[in-house]
């Protein structure tokens, strides 16, 4: 299937203020900025190859759901950094340190979810970067890696 049917159903019934986007993300080709690859919902938000562009200013909830796969067991620490960018500047970041030394398995999976409520202006560009995009799980859960926005109000 395409993007999670349950998530799409929820988004289609959320009482937003006229703008929403829900896009699948994938590993980048030559950078740390993730690519937007499939349309799910794109209502009054311009959906480009690496960015969501805001058409109407207001208070927005930005969310990012990513699944990671660590194919080989390692005794070393792995720092995963997710950055939500607004106009190519870090607006919110999360650092997660993954340590597999205590519970080493052949394959390990991890899901991270980030939410950020912020005021956005018209033409603001939203994107997400990863410091280790090679760990993004695009094999078993490709449609569950998403970046989205929901507009809540016209002003603060």
C-alpha positions in Angstrom: 0.0 0.0 0.0 0.9 3.6 0.1 1.0 5.7 3.3 -0.6 4.2 6.3 -4.4 4.1 5.7 -5.2 4.7 9.4 -3.1 7.8 9.5 -4.7 9.2 6.3 -8.2 8.5 7.7 -7.3 10.4 10.9 -5.8 13.3 9.0 -8.9 13.6 6.8 -11.1 13.9 9.8 -9.0 16.4 11.9 -10.6 19.8 12.1 -7.7 21.8 10.8 -7.7 25.5 9.8 -7.4 24.9 6.1 -3.9 23.5 5.7 -2.3 20.0 6.2 0.4 17.8 4.7 1.4 14.2 5.2 4.3 13.0 3.1 6.4 9.9 3.0 10.1 10.5 3.4 13.1 8.6 2.1 16.9 8.7 2.5 18.6 11.5 0.5 20.9 10.9 -2.4 23.8 13.2 -1.6 22.8 15.1 1.6 21.4 14.6 5.1 18.1 16.3 4.1 15.4 13.6 3.6 13.4 13.5 0.4 9.7 13.6 0.1 8.6 10.8 -2.2 4.9 10.2 -2.2 1.9 12.4 -1.7 -0.5 11.4 1.1 -2.3 14.6 2.0 -1.2 18.0 0.6 -3.9 20.6 1.3 -2.9 24.3 1.0 0.7 23.3 1.5 3.1 23.1 -1.4 4.8 19.7 -1.4 8.2 19.7 -3.1 10.9 17.1 -3.4 12.6 17.9 0.0 10.3 20.5 1.6 6.8 21.4 2.6 6.2 25.1 1.8 3.6 27.0 3.8 1.0 28.9 1.9 -0.8 30.6 4.8 0.7 31.9 8.0 -0.4 30.6 11.3 0.2 28.2 14.2 1.2 24.8 12.9 2.0 21.4 14.4 5.0 19.8 12.6 5.5 16.1 13.1 8.0 13.6 12.0 7.8 9.8 12.4 10.8 7.8 11.5 11.8 4.1 11.7 15.4 3.0 12.0 17.1 -0.3 11.3 20.5 -1.3 12.7 21.4 -4.3 10.6 24.6 -5.3 12.5 25.1 -5.6 16.2 27.7 -3.2 17.5 29.1 -2.5 20.9 29.6 1.2 20.1 27.3 4.1 20.7 25.3 5.5 17.7 24.0 9.1 18.1 21.0 9.7 15.9 20.1 13.4 15.4 16.9 14.5 13.8 16.5 18.1 12.9 13.3 19.8 11.9 14.3 22.8 9.7 12.4 25.9 8.9 14.0 27.8 6.0 17.1 25.6 6.3 17.7 26.6 9.9 17.3 24.2 12.9 13.9 24.9 14.6 13.8 21.7 16.7 16.2 18.9 17.1 16.3 15.5 18.9 19.4 13.5 19.8 18.9 9.9 20.6 21.9 7.7 21.7 21.5 4.1 20.7 23.5 1.6 22.6 23.3 -2.1 21.7 26.0 -3.4 24.0 23.6 -4.7 26.7 21.0 -6.3 24.5 22.8 -7.2 21.3 20.7 -8.9 18.7 21.4 -9.7 15.1 19.0 -6.9 13.9 17.6 -4.0 15.9 14.7 -1.6 15.1 13.8 1.7 16.7 11.0 4.2 16.1 11.3 7.9 16.9 8.5 10.5 16.8 9.0 14.2 17.0 6.3 17.0 17.5 6.8 20.7 17.3 4.2 23.5 17.6 5.3 26.7 16.1 4.2 29.8 14.2 5.0 29.7 10.5 4.8 32.5 7.9 3.8 32.3 4.3 6.6 30.7 2.1 8.3 29.1 5.2 10.0 25.9 4.1 9.8 22.8 6.3 12.3 19.9 6.0 14.0 17.2 8.1 17.6 16.1 8.3 19.3 13.0 9.8 23.0 12.7 10.7 22.9 9.0 9.8 20.3 8.6 7.0 21.7 5.1 6.2 19.8 3.7 9.2 16.4 4.9 8.0 14.3 1.8 7.6 13.0 1.9 4.1 12.8 -1.9 3.6 10.3 -3.3 6.1 8.4 0.0 7.0 9.0 2.4 4.0 5.5 3.9 4.2 5.7 4.7 7.9 8.4 7.3 7.6 6.6 10.6 7.3 6.9 14.4 7.7 3.7 16.4 8.1 2.1 19.7 9.2 -1.3 20.6 10.5 -2.5 24.2 10.7 -4.3 25.2 14.0 -5.0 28.9 13.7 -4.3 32.0 11.7 -2.6 33.9 14.5 -1.0 33.7 17.9 
